Structure formats: structure tokens, C-alpha cells
């Protein structure tokens, strides 16, 4: 049996009051539509299509939000979810079953999607809907059950009678459909008073053939959709709580989960400790036995085992095993600290490699540089890498001692085991083993 996934993402999202399309708003570092793609993929659905509005047809942000091998189709007119599904008709000819989901219901778990799919197939249903029991169903469509407990229809709140309005069983808008059956039924869907064609109408048709099914989640959060900023914030909070608890369950210590923000798709090793106020962004990998001090920000970076990052910012960079980064330091734009290296407080490393055992002291700036092993860079040192037009490289070889407040005017190379005096301005290459000092720096070893 082959299964395809369809994500309906063409809605306007006007209640978000935003120039950014609703499906591109992020929760825990990932766009809403990206979350739904991930749920489907983890549930085992590889063939996925996203139906969007024409406004997003050339969107780079949409492409970035999706995983590889996801097709994109355009719904020319936004006239309802039934019409949106019709857009994918020709692309799904090879599938036996299709799973349809909205782009804004992202707290559904992959486990219950698999359960829905398995029940749909084993019961030979034509249509199966995922419902959720919620505390407050106001404004949400209700699933109407027949005497046998199967769904006889789905009604919007304004269509429901008083008895159905008492029900707290709502429609999540996640469905399974028989791919041979659904298309003819879509052609039969009548327009609502709004002129739109609603996909839930087909549930009644499947029920008429006694082949409709329902999976009910008792996790009320599964039914939460996102239509405005308040709901976005609520879903974000739930997602982050789930994420933190999953990491703690895997052996990570989070000292104050309510004040710790970890995006999805972050990997963290066991016995790592994370202090309060930390933000760890998506695509980051943190090793085992790492200490992440309070108010640290890590984005799209790798932190090696036994490293310490204490109140620093690490952006698109690598911190090697056993390395340490002091508070208010900044690593960015491809900085790499080799194992057991050290960056002090309020230092900045940009697009540079810092060798094993090397120390870059506080208040220093190292940009566009290659620094060797066992180098000591004194406090206040600056690589002057920009001449007003171009960036230039600084090379510091192994075992060098750079005195405090040295200015290294790139392009420049400091040879192995050389030294610079405090306050030197080094404009020319320094030979291996030499010692230079002054403004401009000159050799004082070989005078």
C-alpha cells in the first residue's frame, strides 16, 4: 500500500495581521508548514505535496521551510479546502491512500498519524478523520458520531444543533482518504453560503456507505490550530515544553525549563547541563557533558563533548571538544574552535580557526584568521582585517605569544614561536622565533 501526504497551505491567514504568510510563521524555530512536513515524514510518509496560494509560488522562504523532495502546487483561487485538494489530483494517481492535513495544526504527533493510517487501511475505510477532545471547543467544527461510534459528518459551529454544541470532540482537519474514492466525491461537494467548497463534507458521503472512521486523541493540544498571534504563542509554549521534557528524558539537565528555549531539530547529548535563559536554535548539535551557562545563545552550531559555553553567543560556528567560551563572547560566521582551545569574556571570533590549546583572551577580536596550536593571544588584541574595501587574512602559526593590545594589520603572518610586545602594531610578516615590538613593530631579538 502506497501513501501520499497533502498539506493544504493556501489560506490567507488574515487574522495573523501580518505581511508574512501564516504558514511561514515559526514555532520553535520551524515554519508551521515545515512542522507538518516533519510530522508526516516521521510517520513514514515520503511522498508529500504542499498546496499553496499563488502569492507564495516563488517564495525562497517557503523553499527554505520545506524538507527535500516536497512538491509544491498552486491553488489559483482560494475557494475552500475541497478545491485545494483537487489541485493535487493528477499528482496522486499512484497512491492507494492519501493523508490530508492543514498547515496550522502542528501539535498532532507522528504516533497518532500512524495509528490513524493503520486503522484506515485495516478497516477498509473510505475516509477517516482525526478528532480531539478539547476543554474549549468554541469556534471549532464538531465531529458528529452515529450510534456505532463512527463519524456521520462534520459540522461547523454555526451548523451544529444544541446537542452537538455540547460535544467537545472537534475536527483537527487531519484525514485519511481512499485515493480511488475521494476525487468523485470532491466533485459532488456543494458550495457553502460563503461560496467555498469544504473538504469535511465528504465524511457524510463515506458514512452513507458505512465506511467512515475516526481516531480520537485525548490530548486536547492536538486540536489546537493557529489563526492569530495569541494562538501562535500558546502553541509555541506547548511545543517548547514537549521539547524540553524530551531532552530531559534523554539525560539532559535543564535547570529552569520555563526559561529555556530549545528549537526542534536540536540534538543534545546526555549529561549536558543547560542554565536558565538559554536559546538553542534549530540545526544545532550539542555534545555530551557540555556546560551551557545561563543566557547562552546557540544557533546552527556544533558544540563538542565536555565543552563550556558560558553566557556567550555562538552563531553558525563550531566549538571543539573540551573548548571553552567565556561570557558575552561572540562566535559567528563560521568560527571554529579546535579541541581544548579557549575564548575569553567579551572576545569575538569571526570566520576564523582557533587551534588546539590556543587561548584568545578577553576583549580581543579575531576575524578572517587561521591561528595555530598552543598560541596565547593577549587581551585587547585585534586582527585589523578590513582595509575599507576588502577583507584580508591573518595567519598565526603554532606556539606564538601575542602581547596584549597588539594590532595585527592583515594580510600578515606571524611565524612559529614568534612574539609581539604589548601594544605593538604589526604591519609586516614576523619570522619564526622572532620578537617584535613598537609602532610600527620591529624586531628586537635580532638587533
Secondary structure, 3 states (H helix, E strand, C coil): CCEEEEEEECCCCHHHCCCCCHHHCEECCEEHHHHHHHHHHHCCCCEEEEEEEHHHCCCHHHHHHCCCCEEEEEECCCCCHHHHHHCCHHHHCCCCEEEEEECCCCCCCHHHHHHHHHHHHHCCCCEEEEEEECCCCCCCCEEEECCCCCEEEEECHHHCCHHHHCCCEEEEEEEEEECCCHHHHHHHCCCCCCCCCCHHHHHHHHHHCCCEEEEEECCHHHHCCCCCHHHHHHHHHHHHHHHHHHHHHCCCEECCHHHCEECCCCEECCCCEECCCCEECCCCEECCCCEECCCCEEECCEECCCCEECCCEEECCEECCCCEECCCCEEECCCEECCCCEECCCCEEECCEECCCCEECCCCEEECEEECCCCEECCCCEEECECCCCECCEEECCCCEECCCCEEECCEEECCCCEECCCCEECCCECCCCEEECECCEECCCC
